[in-house]
Amino acid sequence: MQLVVARIGRAHGIKGEVTVEVRTDEPELRLPPGAVLATDPPGAGPLTIEQGRVHSGRLLLRFAGVKDRTAAEALRNTLLIAEIDPEEVPEDPEEFYDYQLMDLDVVTEDGQEIGRITEISHLPSQDLFIVERPDGSEVMIPFVEEIVTEIDLDEQRAVINPPPGLLDLDEADVASERETSRTETGAAPDDATARTTSRTDEATWRGGDATSAGDDAAAAAADDATSRDVAPEDPR
């Protein structure tokens, strides 16, 4: 199986080094000197890693045959693809490859069917599940422990505990009005409700902001390491 493990960014210096956006939790395993990687577009590779180093928190790579800045710039935005054993899984049980999560059914803890994961968006602040609902609409679910409470690969499902407003914005409005009413009447909010409301506001904002800020987030992500291996897009 092929997985995208990095994307080449801008050239660094004049000797052929490039910055890379890491898309694996195991760069020491996927991107060591001597590794031969396929590329997308295919014509850019295969590329052999000649040297790697960390500079100011960023991974820099140099490839065999890439000797100057011009050649390095020509590789910008190229995806680096590694071949892995399809039976391989991350060492950390709380980590997953994107291909393991794609097409999982999403259900709530009380059994309500929400939809199916069709895409995973890697933003600098967090990862998002893009879930297609039965009516064809989409909802974005932050992949955080408080919301995604279980990933069951055997049952092919992701179990969520959505705060009010994550799946239905009307619920967020009601929760906000209720909290405002309590504040105006001087009633002390229940601690659990206060935490839920705060988390709801954050999750709803992040989800809603993800679409409008997608381009900016993608650009920012080019300079930062992300947290999952991702499978190459289906050419269809």
N, C-alpha and C positions, 0 to 999 in steps of 0.2 A: 504494500500500500504506500502511496505517495502522500506526503504531508508538506505543506508550506512551513518552513521553519524560520524564514527571515525575508525581509524586503530590503533591497539595497537603497541607501539614501544618497546624499550628496558626497562628492569627492572630498577627501581630507588631505591637505598638503599637495605636493607635486610629484610624489613617488608612487602613485597608483592606489593608495589606501582609500577605502570608502567607509562611511558610517553605515550601520545596518539597524533596521528595526527588527528586534528579535521577537519571534513569535513562537517560542518554545520555552518551557521551564527548565530545559536541560541543554543550554547552549554548549556546555563543555562536552556533551555527548554528540550533539548534532552538528556542531560547527568547529571541530578541532582542526589543526593543521593537517593537511593530507586528505581531508574529506573531499569527495567528488560529488557535486550537487547538480541535479538537473535544474533547468530554469524555465521560467515563463516570462517572456516569449522563449520558445525552444532555441531559436537561433542565437541567443546570447550565451548559450552554454554548450556542453557542461562546463562548470567552473570548478577548479581545484583550489582549495584554500591553502595558501602558502604560509600565511602568518596571521595571527590574531592578537589583539591587545585591547585593554580597556584604557580609555583616555577621557578624563572628566566625566566619568560615569557612563560613557558610551562605548559600545563595542566597535572596534575598527578591524576591518579585514583587508588583506591583500591577496589577490588571486594570481595564480601562475599566468604569466604572459601579459598581465596588466601592469605596465611599467611607468605610466605617467598620468597626469591629471585628466588629459583629454580622453584616454581610454577608460579611466575610472568614471568620468561623467557619462560616458556612453552607456554605462550599465545602470544608471539611475532608474529606480522604480522596478527593476527586475526582481521577480520572486525567486527565492532559493528553495528548492524542493528536495527533500530527503526521502529515501526509500526505507520503510520500516516494516517490521514483522507485524501483520495484522492482529496477531495474538498479544502483542506487547501492550502494556498499560503503564501509566505513570506510577512511580514508586509511592507517592503520597496518595492515600485513599480518598482524599478530598479534592484531588485534581483529576481532570478528565481531558481527553483529546476532544476536539470539536466533533469529529466524526462519531464519537460515542454518544454525543448529546443530540445530534441532528435527528429529527423525526420522532423524538420521544413524545409520548402523549403527556400533556400537562393537565393535572387534576388538583383540586383543592383537597385539604385534609379530610373534609366531609364527603368526598367522592364526586364533587361537581366537575364535569368535564369542561375544560377551558379551551383546549385546542391542541395544536401540534407545533413543535419547534421547527421552524423553517430556515432560521438564520441565527447566527451568533455575532453580535456586534461588540468589538473590542475597543472600548473607550479608555482614555488615560485613567479615569477615576474608577471604573468598574467594567464588568462585562454584562451585556444584556442579552436575554433570550428574546428573539422576535418570534412571536407565537401567532399562527394563523388560526382564527376562530372558525367555528362551523359555518358562520354566515359570510365568510370571506374577509372580514375585517382583521386587523392586526392589533396586538397589544404587546408592549415592551415590558419585560419582567426583569428587574435587576437580579443578577446571580449573586445574591448575598445570603448568608446563613439565616438571617431573620425571616426571609421571604421564601427562599427555596429550601425547604426543610429536609428533603430526601431526594436522592437520585437512585432509582432502582433500575439498574441495567437489565436484570433478569426479567422484570416485568415491563421493561421499556417504557418507563414513565418517570416524570418529575413531579413531585408533590410540593405544592406551595401553600403558604399561609398568607394570602394577600391582605395588606392593610386596606382600610376603606379608601376608595378612590383610585386604587391601582387598576382595577378592572372596570369600574364605573365611576366616571367623574362626578356624577350626581351625588354619590355617597360622600365624596370629598367635600362638596359644598355643604351637605347636611352636617358633617362632622365639624367643619369650620364654624358654621352658624351656632352649633351647640356650644362650642368652646367660647365663642364670643359672648353668648348669652350668660354663661357661667361667670365670665369675667365681669360683665356689667352688673350682675346681681350680687357680686361679692362672694359667690359660692366657691369653695376650695375645690379645684379639680382633683379627681381621683388620680393617683400616681400612674396606674396602668393606662388609663385613658390618655393622660398627658404624653406618655411615651409613645403610645400608638399614634396619636395625632401628629407628633413630631416626625415619627418615622414615615407616616403616610405622606405628609407634606414633602419630605425629602425624596421619597420614592417617586411620587407623582411628578415632582419637578424634574427629577433626573430623567424619567421616562419621557415626559413631554419635551424636554430640552434636547433629547438625543437626536430628534429628527432635524430641528432647526440648526443645531450645532454640529451636525454630522461631518460636514466638510472640514470645519475647523478642528474637530476632534481627530479626524483622520490625519490632518497635517501635523497636529501635535504628537500623535502617536508615532510618527516617523522618527521622532527624536527620543522616544521612550520605549523601554522594553515592555512587552505585553505578556499576558500570563498563560496563553494556551497555544498549543499547536493547532493549526487550522488546515483543513483539507483544501486543495485547489478547487476553484469553482468549476462546476460542471460546464463543459464547453457548449452544451445544448442550451 
